[in-house]
Amino acid sequence: MRATMRNVGKAEFMSLFQQYQAESLCSKKLQMYSTQVQDPRLRNLIDELNAQCQQRAQWLSSTLSEAGGAQYITS
């Protein structure tokens, strides 16, 4: 699912950027939770959710970069 969105408006860009920030924060929290959980099944679930957050953050990062916002993206 690759989108070419070079001409996005300011409101759309800000919405994408806010979603990128939320996905990145979610991933960081899940990484922290994964290190604290002792149950292997729960840890696997948290790791799966983290991978999904990372995929969405990566897609949003690419989309924002294509829209000219690469300077706002942190690794």
CHARMM-style PDB file with segment names, atoms N, HN, CA, C and O in Angstrom:
ATOM      1  N   MET     1       0.844  -1.170   0.000  1.00  0.00      PROA
ATOM      2  CA  MET     1       0.000   0.000   0.000  1.00  0.00      PROA
ATOM      3  C   MET     1       0.897   1.242   0.000  1.00  0.00      PROA
ATOM      4  O   MET     1       1.184   1.816   1.050  1.00  0.00      PROA
ATOM      5  N   ARG     2       1.318   1.631  -1.163  1.00  0.00      PROA
ATOM      6  HN  ARG     2       1.084   1.164  -2.016  1.00  0.00      PROA
ATOM      7  CA  ARG     2       2.217   2.776  -1.319  1.00  0.00      PROA
ATOM      8  C   ARG     2       1.433   3.952  -1.871  1.00  0.00      PROA
ATOM      9  O   ARG     2       0.778   3.824  -2.905  1.00  0.00      PROA
ATOM     10  N   ALA     3       1.488   5.072  -1.214  1.00  0.00      PROA
ATOM     11  HN  ALA     3       2.020   5.176  -0.374  1.00  0.00      PROA
ATOM     12  CA  ALA     3       0.758   6.251  -1.670  1.00  0.00      PROA
ATOM     13  C   ALA     3       1.749   7.333  -2.064  1.00  0.00      PROA
ATOM     14  O   ALA     3       2.734   7.576  -1.367  1.00  0.00      PROA
ATOM     15  N   THR     4       1.480   7.968  -3.173  1.00  0.00      PROA
ATOM     16  HN  THR     4       0.679   7.770  -3.739  1.00  0.00      PROA
ATOM     17  CA  THR     4       2.268   9.104  -3.584  1.00  0.00      PROA
ATOM     18  C   THR     4       1.444  10.333  -3.263  1.00  0.00      PROA
ATOM     19  O   THR     4       0.439  10.606  -3.920  1.00  0.00      PROA
ATOM     20  N   MET     5       1.867  11.071  -2.256  1.00  0.00      PROA
ATOM     21  HN  MET     5       2.682  10.849  -1.722  1.00  0.00      PROA
ATOM     22  CA  MET     5       1.090  12.201  -1.769  1.00  0.00      PROA
ATOM     23  C   MET     5       1.966  13.438  -1.682  1.00  0.00      PROA
ATOM     24  O   MET     5       2.104  14.029  -0.611  1.00  0.00      PROA
ATOM     25  N   ARG     6       2.543  13.823  -2.775  1.00  0.00      PROA
ATOM     26  HN  ARG     6       2.431  13.343  -3.645  1.00  0.00      PROA
ATOM     27  CA  ARG     6       3.438  14.965  -2.751  1.00  0.00      PROA
ATOM     28  C   ARG     6       2.690  16.280  -2.532  1.00  0.00      PROA
ATOM     29  O   ARG     6       3.268  17.241  -2.023  1.00  0.00      PROA
ATOM     30  N   ASN     7       1.431  16.331  -2.906  1.00  0.00      PROA
ATOM     31  HN  ASN     7       0.962  15.551  -3.320  1.00  0.00      PROA
ATOM     32  CA  ASN     7       0.663  17.566  -2.793  1.00  0.00      PROA
ATOM     33  C   ASN     7      -0.433  17.427  -1.749  1.00  0.00      PROA
ATOM     34  O   ASN     7      -1.617  17.416  -2.086  1.00  0.00      PROA
ATOM     35  N   VAL     8      -0.050  17.323  -0.505  1.00  0.00      PROA
ATOM     36  HN  VAL     8       0.912  17.332  -0.231  1.00  0.00      PROA
ATOM     37  CA  VAL     8      -1.039  17.256   0.571  1.00  0.00      PROA
ATOM     38  C   VAL     8      -1.174  18.636   1.193  1.00  0.00      PROA
ATOM     39  O   VAL     8      -0.221  19.414   1.234  1.00  0.00      PROA
ATOM     40  N   GLY     9      -2.366  18.920   1.673  1.00  0.00      PROA
ATOM     41  HN  GLY     9      -3.140  18.287   1.640  1.00  0.00      PROA
ATOM     42  CA  GLY     9      -2.595  20.193   2.333  1.00  0.00      PROA
ATOM     43  C   GLY     9      -2.006  20.191   3.731  1.00  0.00      PROA
ATOM     44  O   GLY     9      -1.594  19.153   4.250  1.00  0.00      PROA
ATOM     45  N   LYS    10      -1.974  21.358   4.322  1.00  0.00      PROA
ATOM     46  HN  LYS    10      -2.309  22.201   3.901  1.00  0.00      PROA
ATOM     47  CA  LYS    10      -1.402  21.504   5.655  1.00  0.00      PROA
ATOM     48  C   LYS    10      -2.160  20.676   6.691  1.00  0.00      PROA
ATOM     49  O   LYS    10      -1.547  20.030   7.541  1.00  0.00      PROA
ATOM     50  N   ALA    11      -3.497  20.694   6.621  1.00  0.00      PROA
ATOM     51  HN  ALA    11      -3.996  21.219   5.931  1.00  0.00      PROA
ATOM     52  CA  ALA    11      -4.305  19.941   7.589  1.00  0.00      PROA
ATOM     53  C   ALA    11      -4.053  18.442   7.455  1.00  0.00      PROA
ATOM     54  O   ALA    11      -3.920  17.742   8.458  1.00  0.00      PROA
ATOM     55  N   GLU    12      -3.988  17.947   6.216  1.00  0.00      PROA
ATOM     56  HN  GLU    12      -4.097  18.516   5.401  1.00  0.00      PROA
ATOM     57  CA  GLU    12      -3.729  16.525   5.996  1.00  0.00      PROA
ATOM     58  C   GLU    12      -2.334  16.145   6.485  1.00  0.00      PROA
ATOM     59  O   GLU    12      -2.139  15.099   7.105  1.00  0.00      PROA
ATOM     60  N   PHE    13      -1.364  17.019   6.193  1.00  0.00      PROA
ATOM     61  HN  PHE    13      -1.522  17.869   5.690  1.00  0.00      PROA
ATOM     62  CA  PHE    13       0.001  16.753   6.632  1.00  0.00      PROA
ATOM     63  C   PHE    13       0.071  16.668   8.148  1.00  0.00      PROA
ATOM     64  O   PHE    13       0.689  15.756   8.697  1.00  0.00      PROA
ATOM     65  N   MET    14      -0.564  17.624   8.826  1.00  0.00      PROA
ATOM     66  HN  MET    14      -1.066  18.365   8.380  1.00  0.00      PROA
ATOM     67  CA  MET    14      -0.536  17.635  10.290  1.00  0.00      PROA
ATOM     68  C   MET    14      -1.232  16.397  10.856  1.00  0.00      PROA
ATOM     69  O   MET    14      -0.788  15.838  11.859  1.00  0.00      PROA
ATOM     70  N   SER    15      -2.304  15.977  10.226  1.00  0.00      PROA
ATOM     71  HN  SER    15      -2.664  16.431   9.412  1.00  0.00      PROA
ATOM     72  CA  SER    15      -3.000  14.772  10.682  1.00  0.00      PROA
ATOM     73  C   SER    15      -2.105  13.544  10.538  1.00  0.00      PROA
ATOM     74  O   SER    15      -2.023  12.720  11.448  1.00  0.00      PROA
ATOM     75  N   LEU    16      -1.436  13.425   9.396  1.00  0.00      PROA
ATOM     76  HN  LEU    16      -1.502  14.094   8.656  1.00  0.00      PROA
ATOM     77  CA  LEU    16      -0.505  12.309   9.187  1.00  0.00      PROA
ATOM     78  C   LEU    16       0.644  12.370  10.193  1.00  0.00      PROA
ATOM     79  O   LEU    16       1.060  11.345  10.733  1.00  0.00      PROA
ATOM     80  N   PHE    17       1.146  13.569  10.437  1.00  0.00      PROA
ATOM     81  HN  PHE    17       0.808  14.402   9.998  1.00  0.00      PROA
ATOM     82  CA  PHE    17       2.255  13.729  11.371  1.00  0.00      PROA
ATOM     83  C   PHE    17       1.838  13.359  12.788  1.00  0.00      PROA
ATOM     84  O   PHE    17       2.596  12.704  13.503  1.00  0.00      PROA
ATOM     85  N   GLN    18       0.659  13.766  13.198  1.00  0.00      PROA
ATOM     86  HN  GLN    18       0.044  14.299  12.617  1.00  0.00      PROA
ATOM     87  CA  GLN    18       0.175  13.414  14.537  1.00  0.00      PROA
ATOM     88  C   GLN    18      -0.012  11.902  14.667  1.00  0.00      PROA
ATOM     89  O   GLN    18       0.284  11.326  15.714  1.00  0.00      PROA
ATOM     90  N   GLN    19      -0.498  11.267  13.614  1.00  0.00      PROA
ATOM     91  HN  GLN    19      -0.738  11.735  12.764  1.00  0.00      PROA
ATOM     92  CA  GLN    19      -0.649   9.814  13.648  1.00  0.00      PROA
ATOM     93  C   GLN    19       0.710   9.128  13.706  1.00  0.00      PROA
ATOM     94  O   GLN    19       0.874   8.121  14.396  1.00  0.00      PROA
ATOM     95  N   TYR    20       1.689   9.678  12.976  1.00  0.00      PROA
ATOM     96  HN  TYR    20       1.556  10.495  12.416  1.00  0.00      PROA
ATOM     97  CA  TYR    20       3.052   9.143  13.030  1.00  0.00      PROA
ATOM     98  C   TYR    20       3.604   9.228  14.458  1.00  0.00      PROA
ATOM     99  O   TYR    20       4.189   8.268  14.960  1.00  0.00      PROA
ATOM    100  N   GLN    21       3.415  10.373  15.103  1.00  0.00      PROA
ATOM    101  HN  GLN    21       2.940  11.153  14.696  1.00  0.00      PROA
ATOM    102  CA  GLN    21       3.885  10.538  16.476  1.00  0.00      PROA
ATOM    103  C   GLN    21       3.206   9.544  17.418  1.00  0.00      PROA
ATOM    104  O   GLN    21       3.854   8.974  18.296  1.00  0.00      PROA
ATOM    105  N   ALA    22       1.900   9.338  17.233  1.00  0.00      PROA
ATOM    106  HN  ALA    22       1.374   9.801  16.520  1.00  0.00      PROA
ATOM    107  CA  ALA    22       1.162   8.404  18.091  1.00  0.00      PROA
ATOM    108  C   ALA    22       1.660   6.972  17.900  1.00  0.00      PROA
ATOM    109  O   ALA    22       1.838   6.244  18.876  1.00  0.00      PROA
ATOM    110  N   GLU    23       1.884   6.566  16.653  1.00  0.00      PROA
ATOM    111  HN  GLU    23       1.739   7.158  15.860  1.00  0.00      PROA
ATOM    112  CA  GLU    23       2.375   5.203  16.385  1.00  0.00      PROA
ATOM    113  C   GLU    23       3.781   5.019  16.951  1.00  0.00      PROA
ATOM    114  O   GLU    23       4.096   3.963  17.498  1.00  0.00      PROA
ATOM    115  N   SER    24       4.616   6.031  16.823  1.00  0.00      PROA
ATOM    116  HN  SER    24       4.360   6.889  16.378  1.00  0.00      PROA
ATOM    117  CA  SER    24       5.981   5.945  17.357  1.00  0.00      PROA
ATOM    118  C   SER    24       5.961   5.830  18.881  1.00  0.00      PROA
ATOM    119  O   SER    24       6.710   5.040  19.455  1.00  0.00      PROA
ATOM    120  N   LEU    25       5.111   6.613  19.529  1.00  0.00      PROA
ATOM    121  HN  LEU    25       4.503   7.254  19.062  1.00  0.00      PROA
ATOM    122  CA  LEU    25       4.993   6.543  20.985  1.00  0.00      PROA
ATOM    123  C   LEU    25       4.451   5.187  21.425  1.00  0.00      PROA
ATOM    124  O   LEU    25       4.929   4.608  22.400  1.00  0.00      PROA
ATOM    125  N   CYS    26       3.467   4.694  20.713  1.00  0.00      PROA
ATOM    126  HN  CYS    26       3.079   5.164  19.921  1.00  0.00      PROA
ATOM    127  CA  CYS    26       2.898   3.374  21.018  1.00  0.00      PROA
ATOM    128  C   CYS    26       3.991   2.301  20.942  1.00  0.00      PROA
ATOM    129  O   CYS    26       4.082   1.437  21.815  1.00  0.00      PROA
ATOM    130  N   SER    27       4.808   2.362  19.905  1.00  0.00      PROA
ATOM    131  HN  SER    27       4.734   3.064  19.196  1.00  0.00      PROA
ATOM    132  CA  SER    27       5.884   1.384  19.739  1.00  0.00      PROA
ATOM    133  C   SER    27       6.879   1.455  20.895  1.00  0.00      PROA
ATOM    134  O   SER    27       7.304   0.424  21.417  1.00  0.00      PROA
ATOM    135  N   LYS    28       7.246   2.660  21.290  1.00  0.00      PROA
ATOM    136  HN  LYS    28       6.901   3.497  20.866  1.00  0.00      PROA
ATOM    137  CA  LYS    28       8.193   2.814  22.396  1.00  0.00      PROA
ATOM    138  C   LYS    28       7.625   2.248  23.700  1.00  0.00      PROA
ATOM    139  O   LYS    28       8.334   1.593  24.463  1.00  0.00      PROA
ATOM    140  N   LYS    29       6.353   2.507  23.941  1.00  0.00      PROA
ATOM    141  HN  LYS    29       5.777   3.039  23.321  1.00  0.00      PROA
ATOM    142  CA  LYS    29       5.717   1.982  25.156  1.00  0.00      PROA
ATOM    143  C   LYS    29       5.654   0.456  25.119  1.00  0.00      PROA
ATOM    144  O   LYS    29       5.941  -0.202  26.120  1.00  0.00      PROA
ATOM    145  N   LEU    30       5.284  -0.102  23.980  1.00  0.00      PROA
ATOM    146  HN  LEU    30       5.052   0.433  23.167  1.00  0.00      PROA
ATOM    147  CA  LEU    30       5.193  -1.557  23.869  1.00  0.00      PROA
ATOM    148  C   LEU    30       6.561  -2.210  24.040  1.00  0.00      PROA
ATOM    149  O   LEU    30       6.659  -3.289  24.624  1.00  0.00      PROA
ATOM    150  N   GLN    31       7.615  -1.572  23.540  1.00  0.00      PROA
ATOM    151  HN  GLN    31       7.535  -0.695  23.066  1.00  0.00      PROA
ATOM    152  CA  GLN    31       8.968  -2.101  23.739  1.00  0.00      PROA
ATOM    153  C   GLN    31       9.299  -2.158  25.224  1.00  0.00      PROA
ATOM    154  O   GLN    31       9.884  -3.128  25.706  1.00  0.00      PROA
ATOM    155  N   MET    32       8.917  -1.107  25.942  1.00  0.00      PROA
ATOM    156  HN  MET    32       8.442  -0.319  25.551  1.00  0.00      PROA
ATOM    157  CA  MET    32       9.174  -1.063  27.381  1.00  0.00      PROA
ATOM    158  C   MET    32       8.364  -2.143  28.110  1.00  0.00      PROA
ATOM    159  O   MET    32       8.883  -2.842  28.979  1.00  0.00      PROA
ATOM    160  N   TYR    33       7.089  -2.264  27.741  1.00  0.00      PROA
ATOM    161  HN  TYR    33       6.667  -1.696  27.034  1.00  0.00      PROA
ATOM    162  CA  TYR    33       6.235  -3.273  28.383  1.00  0.00      PROA
ATOM    163  C   TYR    33       6.764  -4.676  28.134  1.00  0.00      PROA
ATOM    164  O   TYR    33       6.724  -5.527  29.023  1.00  0.00      PROA
ATOM    165  N   SER    34       7.257  -4.916  26.929  1.00  0.00      PROA
ATOM    166  HN  SER    34       7.289  -4.225  26.207  1.00  0.00      PROA
ATOM    167  CA  SER    34       7.752  -6.249  26.573  1.00  0.00      PROA
ATOM    168  C   SER    34       8.904  -6.689  27.470  1.00  0.00      PROA
ATOM    169  O   SER    34       9.033  -7.873  27.784  1.00  0.00      PROA
ATOM    170  N   THR    35       9.733  -5.746  27.877  1.00  0.00      PROA
ATOM    171  HN  THR    35       9.628  -4.785  27.622  1.00  0.00      PROA
ATOM    172  CA  THR    35      10.864  -6.098  28.742  1.00  0.00      PROA
ATOM    173  C   THR    35      10.435  -6.368  30.174  1.00  0.00      PROA
ATOM    174  O   THR    35      11.173  -6.990  30.939  1.00  0.00      PROA
ATOM    175  N   GLN    36       9.232  -5.899  30.548  1.00  0.00      PROA
ATOM    176  HN  GLN    36       8.632  -5.394  29.927  1.00  0.00      PROA
ATOM    177  CA  GLN    36       8.766  -6.041  31.921  1.00  0.00      PROA
ATOM    178  C   GLN    36       7.848  -7.237  32.139  1.00  0.00      PROA
ATOM    179  O   GLN    36       7.610  -7.640  33.277  1.00  0.00      PROA
ATOM    180  N   VAL    37       7.332  -7.806  31.055  1.00  0.00      PROA
ATOM    181  HN  VAL    37       7.526  -7.479  30.130  1.00  0.00      PROA
ATOM    182  CA  VAL    37       6.365  -8.898  31.149  1.00  0.00      PROA
ATOM    183  C   VAL    37       7.094 -10.230  31.296  1.00  0.00      PROA
ATOM    184  O   VAL    37       8.091 -10.484  30.620  1.00  0.00      PROA
ATOM    185  N   GLN    38       6.586 -11.067  32.183  1.00  0.00      PROA
ATOM    186  HN  GLN    38       5.777 -10.860  32.732  1.00  0.00      PROA
ATOM    187  CA  GLN    38       7.220 -12.368  32.388  1.00  0.00      PROA
ATOM    188  C   GLN    38       6.524 -13.490  31.622  1.00  0.00      PROA
ATOM    189  O   GLN    38       7.163 -14.478  31.261  1.00  0.00      PROA
ATOM    190  N   ASP    39       5.241 -13.352  31.373  1.00  0.00      PROA
ATOM    191  HN  ASP    39       4.722 -12.549  31.666  1.00  0.00      PROA
ATOM    192  CA  ASP    39       4.480 -14.372  30.653  1.00  0.00      PROA
ATOM    193  C   ASP    39       4.875 -14.360  29.175  1.00  0.00      PROA
ATOM    194  O   ASP    39       4.692 -13.349  28.497  1.00  0.00      PROA
ATOM    195  N   PRO    40       5.419 -15.482  28.667  1.00  0.00      PROA
ATOM    196  CA  PRO    40       5.885 -15.520  27.275  1.00  0.00      PROA
ATOM    197  C   PRO    40       4.765 -15.281  26.254  1.00  0.00      PROA
ATOM    198  O   PRO    40       5.002 -14.667  25.214  1.00  0.00      PROA
ATOM    199  N   ARG    41       3.561 -15.755  26.539  1.00  0.00      PROA
ATOM    200  HN  ARG    41       3.368 -16.254  27.384  1.00  0.00      PROA
ATOM    201  CA  ARG    41       2.456 -15.537  25.602  1.00  0.00      PROA
ATOM    202  C   ARG    41       2.086 -14.070  25.525  1.00  0.00      PROA
ATOM    203  O   ARG    41       1.833 -13.544  24.441  1.00  0.00      PROA
ATOM    204  N   LEU    42       2.055 -13.416  26.658  1.00  0.00      PROA
ATOM    205  HN  LEU    42       2.261 -13.844  27.539  1.00  0.00      PROA
ATOM    206  CA  LEU    42       1.747 -11.992  26.680  1.00  0.00      PROA
ATOM    207  C   LEU    42       2.869 -11.192  26.016  1.00  0.00      PROA
ATOM    208  O   LEU    42       2.606 -10.232  25.293  1.00  0.00      PROA
ATOM    209  N   ARG    43       4.112 -11.589  26.262  1.00  0.00      PROA
ATOM    210  HN  ARG    43       4.326 -12.370  26.849  1.00  0.00      PROA
ATOM    211  CA  ARG    43       5.248 -10.917  25.627  1.00  0.00      PROA
ATOM    212  C   ARG    43       5.165 -11.054  24.107  1.00  0.00      PROA
ATOM    213  O   ARG    43       5.435 -10.096  23.383  1.00  0.00      PROA
ATOM    214  N   ASN    44       4.796 -12.238  23.621  1.00  0.00      PROA
ATOM    215  HN  ASN    44       4.577 -13.017  24.209  1.00  0.00      PROA
ATOM    216  CA  ASN    44       4.663 -12.430  22.173  1.00  0.00      PROA
ATOM    217  C   ASN    44       3.570 -11.538  21.592  1.00  0.00      PROA
ATOM    218  O   ASN    44       3.734 -10.967  20.514  1.00  0.00      PROA
ATOM    219  N   LEU    45       2.468 -11.423  22.304  1.00  0.00      PROA
ATOM    220  HN  LEU    45       2.335 -11.887  23.180  1.00  0.00      PROA
ATOM    221  CA  LEU    45       1.380 -10.558  21.855  1.00  0.00      PROA
ATOM    222  C   LEU    45       1.839  -9.095  21.808  1.00  0.00      PROA
ATOM    223  O   LEU    45       1.575  -8.385  20.838  1.00  0.00      PROA
ATOM    224  N   ILE    46       2.514  -8.668  22.843  1.00  0.00      PROA
ATOM    225  HN  ILE    46       2.728  -9.245  23.631  1.00  0.00      PROA
ATOM    226  CA  ILE    46       3.023  -7.295  22.881  1.00  0.00      PROA
ATOM    227  C   ILE    46       4.018  -7.063  21.751  1.00  0.00      PROA
ATOM    228  O   ILE    46       4.009  -6.002  21.127  1.00  0.00      PROA
ATOM    229  N   ASP    47       4.870  -8.037  21.485  1.00  0.00      PROA
ATOM    230  HN  ASP    47       4.877  -8.899  21.992  1.00  0.00      PROA
ATOM    231  CA  ASP    47       5.847  -7.904  20.401  1.00  0.00      PROA
ATOM    232  C   ASP    47       5.152  -7.827  19.035  1.00  0.00      PROA
ATOM    233  O   ASP    47       5.593  -7.084  18.158  1.00  0.00      PROA
ATOM    234  N   GLU    48       4.075  -8.588  18.852  1.00  0.00      PROA
ATOM    235  HN  GLU    48       3.717  -9.192  19.564  1.00  0.00      PROA
ATOM    236  CA  GLU    48       3.306  -8.520  17.600  1.00  0.00      PROA
ATOM    237  C   GLU    48       2.663  -7.148  17.432  1.00  0.00      PROA
ATOM    238  O   GLU    48       2.689  -6.569  16.346  1.00  0.00      PROA
ATOM    239  N   LEU    49       2.089  -6.636  18.509  1.00  0.00      PROA
ATOM    240  HN  LEU    49       2.068  -7.106  19.392  1.00  0.00      PROA
ATOM    241  CA  LEU    49       1.481  -5.311  18.450  1.00  0.00      PROA
ATOM    242  C   LEU    49       2.538  -4.243  18.160  1.00  0.00      PROA
ATOM    243  O   LEU    49       2.292  -3.299  17.409  1.00  0.00      PROA
ATOM    244  N   ASN    50       3.712  -4.405  18.762  1.00  0.00      PROA
ATOM    245  HN  ASN    50       3.912  -5.171  19.372  1.00  0.00      PROA
ATOM    246  CA  ASN    50       4.802  -3.473  18.513  1.00  0.00      PROA
ATOM    247  C   ASN    50       5.215  -3.501  17.040  1.00  0.00      PROA
ATOM    248  O   ASN    50       5.445  -2.449  16.444  1.00  0.00      PROA
ATOM    249  N   ALA    51       5.310  -4.672  16.461  1.00  0.00      PROA
ATOM    250  HN  ALA    51       5.124  -5.527  16.945  1.00  0.00      PROA
ATOM    251  CA  ALA    51       5.683  -4.784  15.052  1.00  0.00      PROA
ATOM    252  C   ALA    51       4.654  -4.077  14.163  1.00  0.00      PROA
ATOM    253  O   ALA    51       5.015  -3.437  13.176  1.00  0.00      PROA
ATOM    254  N   GLN    52       3.387  -4.197  14.515  1.00  0.00      PROA
ATOM    255  HN  GLN    52       3.093  -4.717  15.316  1.00  0.00      PROA
ATOM    256  CA  GLN    52       2.342  -3.514  13.744  1.00  0.00      PROA
ATOM    257  C   GLN    52       2.479  -1.996  13.865  1.00  0.00      PROA
ATOM    258  O   GLN    52       2.341  -1.282  12.872  1.00  0.00      PROA
ATOM    259  N   CYS    53       2.748  -1.504  15.061  1.00  0.00      PROA
ATOM    260  HN  CYS    53       2.861  -2.084  15.868  1.00  0.00      PROA
ATOM    261  CA  CYS    53       2.949  -0.064  15.265  1.00  0.00      PROA
ATOM    262  C   CYS    53       4.145   0.421  14.460  1.00  0.00      PROA
ATOM    263  O   CYS    53       4.094   1.484  13.843  1.00  0.00      PROA
ATOM    264  N   GLN    54       5.212  -0.353  14.467  1.00  0.00      PROA
ATOM    265  HN  GLN    54       5.253  -1.217  14.969  1.00  0.00      PROA
ATOM    266  CA  GLN    54       6.412   0.031  13.723  1.00  0.00      PROA
ATOM    267  C   GLN    54       6.144   0.071  12.225  1.00  0.00      PROA
ATOM    268  O   GLN    54       6.633   0.961  11.529  1.00  0.00      PROA
ATOM    269  N   GLN    55       5.365  -0.893  11.721  1.00  0.00      PROA
ATOM    270  HN  GLN    55       4.968  -1.617  12.286  1.00  0.00      PROA
ATOM    271  CA  GLN    55       5.029  -0.895  10.293  1.00  0.00      PROA
ATOM    272  C   GLN    55       4.221   0.339   9.922  1.00  0.00      PROA
ATOM    273  O   GLN    55       4.488   0.981   8.906  1.00  0.00      PROA
ATOM    274  N   ARG    56       3.235   0.669  10.748  1.00  0.00      PROA
ATOM    275  HN  ARG    56       3.018   0.148  11.574  1.00  0.00      PROA
ATOM    276  CA  ARG    56       2.422   1.858  10.464  1.00  0.00      PROA
ATOM    277  C   ARG    56       3.264   3.125  10.551  1.00  0.00      PROA
ATOM    278  O   ARG    56       3.124   4.018   9.717  1.00  0.00      PROA
ATOM    279  N   ALA    57       4.138   3.211  11.552  1.00  0.00      PROA
ATOM    280  HN  ALA    57       4.253   2.485  12.230  1.00  0.00      PROA
ATOM    281  CA  ALA    57       5.006   4.388  11.692  1.00  0.00      PROA
ATOM    282  C   ALA    57       5.938   4.510  10.490  1.00  0.00      PROA
ATOM    283  O   ALA    57       6.185   5.617  10.011  1.00  0.00      PROA
ATOM    284  N   GLN    58       6.452   3.397  10.002  1.00  0.00      PROA
ATOM    285  HN  GLN    58       6.252   2.498  10.391  1.00  0.00      PROA
ATOM    286  CA  GLN    58       7.341   3.421   8.836  1.00  0.00      PROA
ATOM    287  C   GLN    58       6.592   3.882   7.593  1.00  0.00      PROA
ATOM    288  O   GLN    58       7.117   4.672   6.808  1.00  0.00      PROA
ATOM    289  N   TRP    59       5.364   3.393   7.409  1.00  0.00      PROA
ATOM    290  HN  TRP    59       4.937   2.752   8.047  1.00  0.00      PROA
ATOM    291  CA  TRP    59       4.565   3.811   6.255  1.00  0.00      PROA
ATOM    292  C   TRP    59       4.268   5.301   6.337  1.00  0.00      PROA
ATOM    293  O   TRP    59       4.381   6.015   5.341  1.00  0.00      PROA
ATOM    294  N   LEU    60       3.887   5.771   7.521  1.00  0.00      PROA
ATOM    295  HN  LEU    60       3.795   5.191   8.330  1.00  0.00      PROA
ATOM    296  CA  LEU    60       3.601   7.196   7.705  1.00  0.00      PROA
ATOM    297  C   LEU    60       4.858   8.035   7.491  1.00  0.00      PROA
ATOM    298  O   LEU    60       4.789   9.113   6.899  1.00  0.00      PROA
ATOM    299  N   SER    61       5.993   7.554   7.962  1.00  0.00      PROA
ATOM    300  HN  SER    61       6.049   6.679   8.442  1.00  0.00      PROA
ATOM    301  CA  SER    61       7.258   8.254   7.767  1.00  0.00      PROA
ATOM    302  C   SER    61       7.566   8.405   6.278  1.00  0.00      PROA
ATOM    303  O   SER    61       7.953   9.484   5.829  1.00  0.00      PROA
ATOM    304  N   SER    62       7.397   7.339   5.523  1.00  0.00      PROA
ATOM    305  HN  SER    62       7.083   6.462   5.888  1.00  0.00      PROA
ATOM    306  CA  SER    62       7.635   7.387   4.074  1.00  0.00      PROA
ATOM    307  C   SER    62       6.686   8.363   3.397  1.00  0.00      PROA
ATOM    308  O   SER    62       7.090   9.145   2.536  1.00  0.00      PROA
ATOM    309  N   THR    63       5.426   8.310   3.793  1.00  0.00      PROA
ATOM    310  HN  THR    63       5.098   7.675   4.493  1.00  0.00      PROA
ATOM    311  CA  THR    63       4.420   9.180   3.200  1.00  0.00      PROA
ATOM    312  C   THR    63       4.725  10.638   3.507  1.00  0.00      PROA
ATOM    313  O   THR    63       4.629  11.497   2.631  1.00  0.00      PROA
ATOM    314  N   LEU    64       5.091  10.913   4.751  1.00  0.00      PROA
ATOM    315  HN  LEU    64       5.169  10.215   5.462  1.00  0.00      PROA
ATOM    316  CA  LEU    64       5.436  12.281   5.131  1.00  0.00      PROA
ATOM    317  C   LEU    64       6.691  12.764   4.412  1.00  0.00      PROA
ATOM    318  O   LEU    64       6.772  13.927   4.016  1.00  0.00      PROA
ATOM    319  N   SER    65       7.654  11.890   4.244  1.00  0.00      PROA
ATOM    320  HN  SER    65       7.588  10.945   4.565  1.00  0.00      PROA
ATOM    321  CA  SER    65       8.877  12.258   3.527  1.00  0.00      PROA
ATOM    322  C   SER    65       8.564  12.614   2.078  1.00  0.00      PROA
ATOM    323  O   SER    65       9.102  13.582   1.541  1.00  0.00      PROA
ATOM    324  N   GLU    66       7.695  11.829   1.451  1.00  0.00      PROA
ATOM    325  HN  GLU    66       7.258  11.042   1.887  1.00  0.00      PROA
ATOM    326  CA  GLU    66       7.292  12.114   0.076  1.00  0.00      PROA
ATOM    327  C   GLU    66       6.565  13.451  -0.028  1.00  0.00      PROA
ATOM    328  O   GLU    66       6.624  14.118  -1.061  1.00  0.00      PROA
ATOM    329  N   ALA    67       5.884  13.835   1.041  1.00  0.00      PROA
ATOM    330  HN  ALA    67       5.837  13.293   1.880  1.00  0.00      PROA
ATOM    331  CA  ALA    67       5.136  15.091   1.060  1.00  0.00      PROA
ATOM    332  C   ALA    67       6.030  16.270   1.438  1.00  0.00      PROA
ATOM    333  O   ALA    67       5.552  17.397   1.570  1.00  0.00      PROA
ATOM    334  N   GLY    68       7.319  16.012   1.612  1.00  0.00      PROA
ATOM    335  HN  GLY    68       7.707  15.096   1.505  1.00  0.00      PROA
ATOM    336  CA  GLY    68       8.255  17.088   1.911  1.00  0.00      PROA
ATOM    337  C   GLY    68       8.494  17.323   3.381  1.00  0.00      PROA
ATOM    338  O   GLY    68       9.002  18.379   3.758  1.00  0.00      PROA
ATOM    339  N   GLY    69       8.144  16.372   4.224  1.00  0.00      PROA
ATOM    340  HN  GLY    69       7.731  15.514   3.918  1.00  0.00      PROA
ATOM    341  CA  GLY    69       8.307  16.564   5.656  1.00  0.00      PROA
ATOM    342  C   GLY    69       9.397  15.732   6.288  1.00  0.00      PROA
ATOM    343  O   GLY    69       9.322  15.419   7.477  1.00  0.00      PROA
ATOM    344  N   ALA    70      10.414  15.366   5.521  1.00  0.00      PROA
ATOM    345  HN  ALA    70      10.475  15.620   4.555  1.00  0.00      PROA
ATOM    346  CA  ALA    70      11.473  14.501   6.042  1.00  0.00      PROA
ATOM    347  C   ALA    70      12.169  15.104   7.258  1.00  0.00      PROA
ATOM    348  O   ALA    70      12.637  14.371   8.129  1.00  0.00      PROA
ATOM    349  N   GLN    71      12.243  16.425   7.324  1.00  0.00      PROA
ATOM    350  HN  GLN    71      11.863  17.021   6.616  1.00  0.00      PROA
ATOM    351  CA  GLN    71      12.955  17.063   8.438  1.00  0.00      PROA
ATOM    352  C   GLN    71      12.194  16.911   9.764  1.00  0.00      PROA
ATOM    353  O   GLN    71      12.764  17.149  10.829  1.00  0.00      PROA
ATOM    354  N   TYR    72      10.921  16.518   9.710  1.00  0.00      PROA
ATOM    355  HN  TYR    72      10.458  16.324   8.845  1.00  0.00      PROA
ATOM    356  CA  TYR    72      10.118  16.360  10.935  1.00  0.00      PROA
ATOM    357  C   TYR    72      10.133  14.934  11.475  1.00  0.00      PROA
ATOM    358  O   TYR    72       9.637  14.685  12.574  1.00  0.00      PROA
ATOM    359  N   ILE    73      10.688  14.009  10.725  1.00  0.00      PROA
ATOM    360  HN  ILE    73      11.090  14.212   9.833  1.00  0.00      PROA
ATOM    361  CA  ILE    73      10.662  12.603  11.082  1.00  0.00      PROA
ATOM    362  C   ILE    73      11.908  12.255  11.890  1.00  0.00      PROA
ATOM    363  O   ILE    73      13.031  12.568  11.496  1.00  0.00      PROA
ATOM    364  N   THR    74      11.685  11.601  13.030  1.00  0.00      PROA
ATOM    365  HN  THR    74      10.773  11.346  13.350  1.00  0.00      PROA
ATOM    366  CA  THR    74      12.811  11.152  13.856  1.00  0.00      PROA
ATOM    367  C   THR    74      12.905   9.640  13.744  1.00  0.00      PROA
ATOM    368  O   THR    74      11.906   8.949  13.545  1.00  0.00      PROA
ATOM    369  N   SER    75      14.109   9.152  13.876  1.00  0.00      PROA
ATOM    370  HN  SER    75      14.920   9.714  14.038  1.00  0.00      PROA
ATOM    371  CA  SER    75      14.310   7.695  13.775  1.00  0.00      PROA
ATOM    372  C   SER    75      14.084   7.018  15.093  1.00  0.00      PROA
ATOM    373  OT1 SER    75      14.210   5.797  15.189  1.00  0.00      PROA
TER     374      SER     75
END
